[in-house]
């Protein structure tokens, strides 16, 4: 294992990317980056990280912030539970731990949103604690180097990948080693067309030796992702538009949106829009035109959302599901955090004279 450790660290010190969170030993800064990097590509995270750190440079500054401020800076990054849990965790650190981020595994994992990966990454990089990280990149490297026949998307397999990662971890510099394995998976040992000829672990890779790199990692077949048809309405009352606030927990919790819901089997999307608005807000509206269709992918399902321009007719807002509402002018939209799917058609509301897009796609 020592040969693997030496070869990998030597490669990493020469070829690693210069990323902003690698220029600091501040545990909060590292924590921010690792939360953002979960299920999100580095190139996407870099600008968000810069803006977030400028707004909230310390644990205390984030703890003091309103959740809506946090979500607005997170807007478009997806997986919003990460932001909500991180906000709660920093509040706990500030109020209960005197502003000190725990250095021990048990204490750190007790914080909201901190699982095995976040704990291992932050504690090893910030405090040099010998904990091995296991993410998608690490699993791919391990699967190929050791020709592991355990499917990477099978829950019970995780323990085997964790055991192998623990075995090869360089305990003298765990933070650098963890980053090296992840960097190798991101830059060289990629899912398709891996750079085996330049890989520092080529001579130790069993998959390369047996000409079976393309076989690994193994993955169980998954069921097709279902698609849900949604109808949403942009309700106009005079010069203002209606937006509603989702519950703070659950999918897209704490975000504002244009109200709507599922289209029933055999139901016209425009009729569903009128019905859903009546059920969610208590308002009677009339559909005046179709604004856009948005396609959006979540982790376990997809949506096709038809958005309609609606005219307020009568009624007072009585919420059933949402927890708050606002009547806002179009120029005020950008003050509120919205789901990425909504962001796709919002420009049409800000610039109504532009040609509408027939179908727009967004993936989170």
C-alpha positions in Angstrom: 0.0 0.0 0.0 2.9 2.3 0.6 3.8 2.3 -3.1 0.2 3.4 -4.0 0.3 6.1 -1.3 3.7 7.5 -2.5 2.7 7.4 -6.2 -0.6 9.1 -5.7 0.6 11.8 -3.4 3.5 12.6 -5.8 1.1 12.9 -8.7 -1.3 15.1 -6.6 1.3 17.6 -5.5 2.2 18.1 -9.2 -1.1 17.9 -11.0 -3.9 19.1 -8.6 -6.2 21.9 -9.5 -5.8 25.3 -7.9 -9.1 25.6 -6.1 -10.0 28.4 -3.7 -10.8 26.1 -0.8 -7.4 24.4 -1.1 -5.7 27.7 -0.2 -6.9 27.7 3.4 -6.7 25.6 6.5 -9.9 27.2 7.9 -12.2 24.4 8.9 -15.3 26.5 8.2 -14.1 27.3 4.6 -13.3 23.7 4.0 -16.7 22.7 5.4 -18.5 25.1 3.0 -16.7 23.6 0.0 -17.4 20.0 0.9 -21.1 20.7 1.5 -21.3 22.4 -1.9 -19.3 19.7 -3.7 -21.7 16.9 -2.7 -23.4 15.7 -5.9 -22.2 18.9 -7.7 -19.3 19.4 -10.2 -16.3 21.5 -9.2 -16.8 24.0 -12.1 -20.3 24.7 -10.9 -19.3 25.1 -7.2 -16.4 27.6 -7.7 -18.4 30.8 -8.3 -21.0 29.8 -5.7 -18.3 29.3 -3.1 -16.8 32.7 -3.8 -20.1 34.5 -3.4 -21.0 32.5 -0.3 -17.7 33.1 1.5 -17.9 36.8 0.7 -21.4 37.0 2.2 -20.8 34.6 5.1 -17.0 34.5 5.9 -17.4 32.8 9.3 -19.6 30.3 11.2 -21.1 33.2 13.2 -22.0 35.2 10.2 -23.9 32.3 8.6 -25.6 31.5 11.9 -26.9 35.0 12.2 -28.3 35.1 8.6 -31.9 34.6 7.7 -32.5 31.3 5.9 -34.0 33.1 2.9 -30.7 34.9 2.5 -28.8 31.6 2.6 -31.1 30.0 0.1 -30.9 33.0 -2.3 -27.1 32.6 -2.4 -27.6 28.9 -2.9 -30.2 29.4 -5.7 -29.6 27.2 -8.7 -27.1 25.0 -6.9 -29.7 22.4 -6.1 -30.1 19.9 -3.3 -31.3 22.7 -1.0 -31.4 20.5 2.1 -27.6 20.9 2.1 -28.0 24.6 2.7 -30.7 24.3 5.3 -28.8 21.7 7.3 -25.6 23.6 7.0 -27.3 26.8 8.3 -28.7 24.8 11.3 -25.3 23.2 12.0 -23.6 26.6 12.1 -26.3 27.9 14.5 -25.7 24.9 16.7 -21.9 25.5 16.6 -22.4 29.2 17.5 -25.0 28.8 20.3 -24.0 25.4 21.8 -20.3 25.0 21.1 -19.0 28.6 21.6 -18.3 28.9 17.9 -15.8 26.0 17.8 -16.2 23.3 15.1 -15.8 19.9 16.7 -12.5 18.1 15.9 -13.8 14.6 16.9 -15.9 12.4 14.7 -18.7 11.8 17.2 -19.1 15.5 17.9 -18.9 16.6 14.3 -21.4 14.0 13.1 -23.9 15.1 15.7 -24.4 18.3 13.7 -27.3 18.6 11.2 -26.4 17.3 7.7 -23.0 15.9 8.6 -22.7 12.3 7.4 -19.7 10.0 6.9 -18.4 11.7 3.8 -18.6 15.3 5.1 -17.1 14.2 8.4 -14.2 12.4 6.9 -13.5 15.1 4.3 -13.6 18.1 6.7 -11.8 16.4 9.7 -9.0 14.9 7.5 -8.4 18.1 5.5 -8.8 20.7 8.3 -7.5 18.7 11.3 -5.4 15.9 9.7 -7.5 13.2 11.4 -7.1 9.8 9.7 -10.5 9.2 8.2 -10.9 8.0 4.6 -13.4 9.6 2.3 -15.6 7.5 0.0 -17.5 9.3 -2.8 -18.3 8.4 -6.4 -14.8 9.2 -7.6 -13.1 7.2 -4.9 -15.4 4.2 -5.5 -14.4 4.3 -9.2 -10.7 4.3 -8.5 -11.0 1.6 -5.9 -13.2 -0.6 -8.1 -10.6 -0.5 -11.0 -7.4 -0.7 -9.0 -8.7 -3.7 -7.0 -11.2 -5.1 -9.5 -14.0 -4.9 -7.0 -17.1 -6.7 -8.1 -19.4 -4.9 -5.7 -21.9 -2.6 -7.5 -21.2 1.0 -6.5 -25.0 1.8 -6.4 -25.8 -1.0 -4.0 -26.1 0.1 -0.4 -24.4 -2.8 1.3 -21.4 -2.4 -1.0 -20.5 0.9 0.7 -18.9 -0.9 3.7 -16.6 -2.8 1.4 -15.5 0.4 -0.4 -15.0 2.1 2.9 -12.9 -0.8 4.2 -10.7 -0.6 1.1 -10.4 3.2 1.4 -9.4 2.8 5.0 -6.7 0.2 4.0 -4.9 2.4 1.5 -5.3 5.7 3.5 -2.0 7.4 4.2 -2.6 8.1 7.9 0.4 10.5 8.1 -1.3 13.0 5.7 -4.9 11.9 5.3 -6.2 15.2 4.1 -3.9 15.4 1.1 -4.3 11.7 0.4 -8.1 11.9 0.4 -8.0 14.9 -2.0 -5.5 13.0 -4.2 -7.8 10.0 -4.6 -10.8 12.2 -5.4 -8.7 14.3 -7.8 -7.5 11.2 -9.6 -11.1 10.1 -10.1 -12.1 13.5 -11.4 -9.2 14.1 -13.7 -7.8 10.8 -14.8 -9.8 7.8 -13.7 -13.0 9.2 -15.3 -16.2 7.2 -16.0 -15.5 7.3 -19.8 -12.2 7.4 -21.7 -10.0 7.2 -18.6 -6.4 8.4 -18.9 -4.8 5.0 -18.1 -1.6 5.9 -19.9 -0.9 8.8 -17.6 -2.3 7.3 -14.4 0.1 7.2 -11.5 -1.5 4.0 -10.3 -1.4 2.3 -13.7 1.2 -0.3 -12.6 -0.9 -1.2 -9.5 -4.3 -1.3 -11.3 -5.7 -4.8 -11.7 -8.4 -3.7 -14.2 -5.7 -2.2 -16.5 -3.6 -5.3 -16.1 -6.5 -7.5 -17.1 -7.7 -5.1 -19.9 -11.0 -4.7 -18.1 -11.1 -1.0 -17.1 -14.3 -0.5 -19.0 -16.0 -3.1 -16.9 -15.5 -1.2 -13.7 -17.1 0.0 -11.6 -20.0 -2.4 -11.7 -23.5 -0.8 -11.3 -26.9 -2.4 -10.8 -29.5 -1.6 -13.4 -32.0 0.9 -12.1 -35.7 1.4 -12.9 -36.6 4.1 -15.3 -37.1 7.5 -13.7 -40.8 8.5 -13.7 -42.0 11.8 -15.2 -44.6 13.9 -13.4 -46.7 16.4 -15.3 -47.1 19.7 -13.3 -49.2 22.8 -14.0 -48.2 26.2 -12.5 -49.8 29.6 -12.7 -48.4 33.1 -12.9 -51.3 34.9 -11.3 -51.6 38.6 -12.1 -53.6 41.0 -10.0 -53.1 44.5 -11.3 -49.4 45.0 -11.8 -48.4 42.3 -9.2 -47.7 38.6 -9.4 -48.5 35.9 -6.7 -45.7 33.8 -5.3 -45.9 31.2 -2.5 -43.4 29.8 0.0 -42.8 26.1 0.4 -42.6 24.5 3.8 -39.1 24.8 5.3 -38.6 21.0 5.2 -38.7 18.5 2.3 -38.0 18.9 -1.4 -37.2 22.6 -2.2 -38.1 23.5 1.3 -37.9 27.3 2.1 -38.0 28.4 -1.5 -40.6 30.6 -3.2 -42.4 29.4 -6.3 -45.3 30.1 -8.6 -48.1 27.9 -7.2 -49.4 24.8 -8.9 -49.4 21.0 -8.7 -49.9 17.7 -10.4 -52.0 17.2 -13.5 -54.4 14.4 -13.0 -54.8 11.6 -15.6 -57.0 12.8 -18.5 -57.0 16.4 -17.2 -56.0 19.3 -19.3 -53.0 21.2 -18.0 -54.8 24.5 -18.1 -57.7 23.0 -16.1 -55.3 21.5 -13.6 -53.7 24.9 -13.1 -57.0 26.6 -12.3 -57.9 23.7 -9.9 -54.5 23.6 -8.2 -54.5 27.4 -7.6 -58.0 27.2 -6.1 -56.9 24.4 -3.8 -53.6 25.9 -2.8 -54.5 29.6 -2.5 -58.3 29.8 -2.4 -58.2 32.1 -5.5 -60.4 31.9 -8.6 -58.4 32.6 -11.7 -58.7 32.4 -15.4 -56.0 31.1 -17.7 -55.1 33.7 -20.4 -52.2 32.1 -22.2 -49.6 29.4 -22.1 -46.2 30.9 -21.0 -43.7 28.0 -21.3 -43.0 24.3 -20.7 -40.1 23.4 -18.5 -38.4 20.0 -18.3 -36.6 19.4 -15.0 -34.8 16.4 -13.6 -34.5 15.6 -9.9 -32.7 12.6 -8.4 -35.5 10.1 -8.5 -38.0 11.6 -10.9 -38.5 14.2 -13.6 -41.1 16.8 -14.2 -42.7 18.5 -17.2 -44.2 21.7 -16.0 -46.6 23.8 -18.0 -46.7 27.4 -16.9 -49.7 29.6 -17.6 -50.4 33.3 -17.4 -53.5 33.6 -15.2 -55.8 36.6 -14.4 -57.1 37.0 -10.8 -60.9 37.0 -10.7 -61.9 36.8 -7.1 -61.1 35.5 -3.6 -58.7 36.1 -0.7 -55.6 34.0 -0.3 -56.2 31.1 2.0 -53.1 28.8 1.9 -53.3 25.0 1.8 -49.8 23.6 1.6 -47.6 26.8 1.2 -46.7 28.6 4.4 -46.6 32.2 3.1 -47.4 34.3 0.1 -46.4 37.6 -1.5 -47.9 39.9 -4.2 -44.8 41.3 -5.9 -43.9 43.4 -8.9 -42.0 41.7 -11.7 -38.9 43.7 -10.9 -38.8 42.3 -7.4 -38.6 38.6 -8.4 -34.9 38.4 -8.1 -35.1 39.3 -4.4 -36.5 35.8 -3.6 -34.9 32.4 -3.9 -36.7 30.1 -6.4 -36.2 26.5 -7.6 -34.1 26.1 -10.7 -37.1 25.1 -12.8 -38.8 28.4 -12.0 -35.6 30.3 -12.9 -35.9 29.0 -16.5 -39.1 30.9 -17.2 -38.7 33.9 -14.9 -36.8 35.9 -17.6 -40.0 35.8 -19.6 -41.8 37.6 -16.8 -39.0 40.2 -16.5 -38.9 40.7 -20.2 -42.4 39.9 -21.5 -41.6 41.3 -25.0 -39.0 38.7 -25.7 -40.0 35.6 -27.8 -41.2 32.8 -25.4 -39.2 29.6 -25.3 -41.4 26.6 -26.1 -39.5 24.1 -24.0 -36.8 24.7 -21.5 -34.8 22.1 -19.6 -33.2 22.3 -16.1 -31.4 19.6 -14.2 -30.7 19.6 -10.4 
